[in-house]
């Protein structure tokens, strides 16, 4: 795991950027990955206390035309997901998951209903509709709400980061690969031109 620190020189003394706090900052760079890797989620995790003081949020997944919109939902640990039955016809849906991370069965939800589930543990949860076998969805639970979803490896930008110690990482939606995480000190200046490598597990 690599460690990167950024510092500046003033009045003949060296100060680490962590001693010059600002409200928020950004990091940017590029994902270097094998051709087999497609969709992934680049994210930042605050060091130490875990979540960086963010309040709980509810993310809405619409059920319409017997599909989930969107089939991929990215949230932070402690957030909720609400499934809204927005069908134009009288169609019921049943949302359930057998995931060892968080298993649940929300029962049948008729047209106009809204069903919710909270997620406290980071990881990936796959869920389904027992009424319609074609309906599948995925929830990625991150430690913090600083991330970017990429359809394929390429450039990334994550902004509004509070000053402090962070780890840059990625959830790779391919079972054979993982990200080589990078530790960062976020301070006075934007951090640019990072390379996050996707490697074999």
C-alpha positions in Angstrom: 0.0 0.0 0.0 1.5 3.3 -1.0 1.7 6.4 1.2 1.6 9.9 -0.4 2.0 13.1 1.6 1.8 16.7 0.3 3.6 19.6 2.0 4.8 23.1 1.5 7.6 25.4 2.7 6.9 28.7 4.5 9.1 31.0 6.6 11.9 28.4 6.5 9.8 25.7 8.1 8.1 22.7 6.6 4.4 22.2 7.3 2.4 19.2 6.4 -0.8 20.0 4.6 -2.8 18.4 7.4 -1.8 21.5 9.5 -3.5 23.9 7.1 -7.2 22.8 7.2 -9.7 23.9 4.5 -13.4 23.1 4.1 -13.1 20.7 1.2 -10.7 19.6 -1.5 -10.6 17.3 -4.5 -8.6 14.4 -5.9 -8.3 13.2 -9.5 -6.5 10.7 -11.5 -6.7 7.6 -13.8 -7.6 4.0 -13.3 -5.1 1.5 -14.8 -6.8 -1.9 -15.3 -6.8 -5.1 -17.4 -9.2 -5.1 -20.4 -11.5 -7.5 -18.6 -12.4 -4.9 -16.0 -15.5 -2.9 -16.8 -17.8 -1.2 -14.2 -16.2 -0.1 -10.9 -16.7 2.4 -8.1 -13.8 4.6 -7.0 -14.2 5.8 -3.4 -12.5 7.5 -0.5 -12.5 6.2 3.1 -11.7 8.4 6.0 -9.0 7.1 8.3 -9.6 6.5 12.0 -13.2 7.1 13.0 -14.9 5.6 9.9 -17.7 7.7 8.5 -16.8 11.4 8.2 -19.8 12.9 10.1 -22.3 12.4 7.3 -26.0 12.2 8.2 -28.2 9.2 7.1 -29.6 9.4 3.6 -32.4 7.5 1.9 -31.8 6.4 -1.7 -34.8 5.6 -3.9 -35.0 2.8 -6.4 -38.0 2.9 -8.7 -39.8 -0.2 -9.8 -41.4 0.4 -13.2 -42.1 -1.8 -16.2 -40.9 -4.8 -14.1 -37.4 -3.4 -13.9 -35.3 -1.7 -11.2 -34.2 1.9 -12.0 -31.3 1.9 -11.4 -30.2 -1.7 -10.9 -27.0 -0.4 -9.2 -27.3 1.7 -6.1 -24.2 3.1 -4.2 -24.8 4.2 -0.6 -22.8 4.8 2.6 -23.0 2.5 5.6 -26.0 3.6 7.7 -28.1 4.8 4.8 -31.4 3.3 3.7 -32.7 2.2 0.3 -36.4 2.7 -0.5 -38.1 0.7 -3.2 -40.9 2.6 -4.8 -43.5 0.7 -6.8 -44.1 3.1 -9.6 -45.9 0.7 -12.0 -48.7 2.1 -14.2 -50.6 -1.1 -13.8 -51.6 -3.1 -10.7 -48.4 -5.1 -10.4 -46.9 -6.3 -7.0 -43.2 -6.6 -6.2 -41.5 -8.5 -3.5 -37.9 -7.4 -2.6 -35.6 -9.9 -0.9 -32.0 -10.7 -0.5 -30.2 -13.9 0.7 -26.9 -12.0 1.0 -24.8 -13.1 4.1 -24.0 -9.4 4.6 -27.7 -8.3 5.0 -30.5 -10.7 4.3 -34.1 -9.5 4.2 -37.6 -10.1 2.8 -39.7 -6.9 2.6 -42.9 -8.8 1.5 -45.3 -7.8 -1.3 -45.5 -4.2 -2.2 -48.5 -3.2 -4.3 -48.7 -0.3 -6.8 -47.8 3.0 -5.0 -46.1 1.3 -2.0 -42.7 2.2 -0.6 -40.6 -0.4 1.2 -37.3 0.4 3.0 -34.2 -1.4 4.3 -31.2 0.0 6.2 -27.7 -1.2 5.5 -25.1 -0.8 8.3 -22.2 -2.9 7.0 -19.9 -2.2 4.1 -19.9 -4.6 1.2 -22.1 -5.7 -1.7 -25.7 -6.9 -1.5 -27.6 -8.5 -4.4 -31.4 -8.4 -4.3 -34.3 -9.7 -6.3 -38.0 -9.6 -6.9 -39.6 -13.0 -6.1 -42.6 -12.2 -8.4 -40.5 -11.3 -11.5 -37.4 -13.5 -12.0 -35.8 -11.0 -14.4 -35.6 -8.3 -11.8 -32.1 -8.2 -10.2 -30.4 -5.3 -8.4 -27.1 -4.6 -6.6 -26.3 -2.3 -3.6 -22.7 -1.3 -2.9 -22.3 0.0 0.7 -19.3 2.2 1.2 -17.7 3.6 4.4 -18.2 7.2 3.2 -20.2 9.1 0.6 -17.3 10.2 -1.5 -17.2 8.2 -4.7 -17.6 8.0 -8.4 -19.2 5.3 -10.5 -17.3 4.4 -13.7 -18.8 2.3 -16.5 -15.2 1.4 -17.5 -11.7 2.3 -16.2 -10.6 5.8 -17.1 -10.3 9.2 -15.4 -11.9 10.0 -12.1 -12.6 13.0 -9.9 -13.9 13.0 -6.3 -14.4 16.5 -4.8 -15.7 18.1 -1.6 -13.3 16.1 0.6 -12.7 17.4 4.1 -9.1 17.8 5.1 -7.5 14.8 6.8 -6.2 11.3 6.2 -7.9 9.2 3.6 -7.6 6.0 1.6 -8.3 5.8 -2.1 -9.8 2.5 -3.2 -12.3 0.9 -5.6 -15.0 -1.7 -5.7 -14.3 -3.8 -8.8 -17.3 -5.6 -10.2 -15.2 -8.5 -11.4 -14.4 -11.4 -9.0 -10.8 -11.8 -10.2 -9.6 -8.3 -9.6 -9.2 -5.7 -6.8 -7.8 -2.2 -6.4 -4.3 -1.5 -5.0 -5.4 1.2 -2.4 -3.5 4.4 -1.8 -3.2 6.4 1.5 -3.5 10.1 1.1 -3.2 13.3 3.2 -5.8 15.8 1.9 -5.0 19.3 2.8 -4.5 22.7 1.2 -4.2 21.8 -2.5 -6.1 19.6 -4.9 -4.4 16.2 -5.5 -4.0 15.4 -9.2 -2.6 12.8 -11.6 -3.0 9.8 -9.3 -2.9 6.3 -10.8 -5.1 3.7 -9.1 -4.1 0.2 -10.3 -6.5 -2.7 -10.6 -4.6 -6.0 -10.0 -5.3 -9.7 -9.7 -6.5 -10.9 -6.3 
